[in-house]
Amino acid sequence: MAKIGIFYGSTTGVCEDIANRIAAKTGGDAFSCTEIDKAPDYDVILLGSSTWGAGEVQDDWYDAMDRVKAMNLSGKKVALFSVGDSSGYSDTFCGALAPLYDSVKDTGAEICPGPSIEGYTFDASEGVVDGKWLGLALDETNEPDLTEARIDSWIASVGI
């Protein structure tokens, strides 16, 4: 069985809660992204951030992303997740997926694609490429009733 490490950046606790829910479903270990140096110890690495301002990652991720960029993650599977507010921040919803993706893209890891944007209501996001999310996008503010099904579907698509 694959060893799963979940690394998150959370200011208000929402992304931390999501990371812990994913950990409970997958048997993975959840850590703050300040502990990102543990990532290479895992077969599957899940990176999550709340989205702030104009589609930015949570503050703890800035240093952590620099450390990720320097990692050799060849042979590892990486998947991303983000939480945001699709109503209040409809033009940057879950935009934190983009900088997370950029930090991993040159590490040699296999990056798992995210789900289709079908079923989501928002105006724009840097976290979308060709009609697909770069990772799992969640809205605990406006659509908490969709979270569990979205997590379950994403976990299945990642193959964990």
Disulfide bonds with the S-S distance in Angstrom:
none
